[in-house]
Amino acid sequence: DYFQTLEELGAAAYLGQAGNIQNKDLLTAAVSIHNVEGQHAAVLADLVGKPVSPAFAEAKTMDEVVAAITPILSTAPADWPMTGRGGRRRSMAPSNRPF
């Protein structure tokens, strides 16, 4: 359930930012990644017995994704490899976002 939620959020994040990507090559890559994230979410949903998300993906804004992911990441074990530059754990607080 945990990983399925992460995959759904990943797909929603890529879709939510697609309209902001001006470079055609980057947009192509982002849409491709969005598709794979959606496939991962569908497989994981099936494995945990959840219904697969609707045919039309839901886009989320950056703020929506950060709000949804922060509680999830804050409960992750300290030894999980969620590090930023220099090996420091990242906070997802708005002042620490890398974007």
Secondary structure, 3 states (H helix, E strand, C coil): CHHHHHHHHHHHHHHHHHHHCCCHHHHHHHHHHHHHHHHHHHHHHHHCCCCCCCCCCCCCCHHHHHHHHHHHHHCCCCCCCCECHHHCECCCCHHHCCC
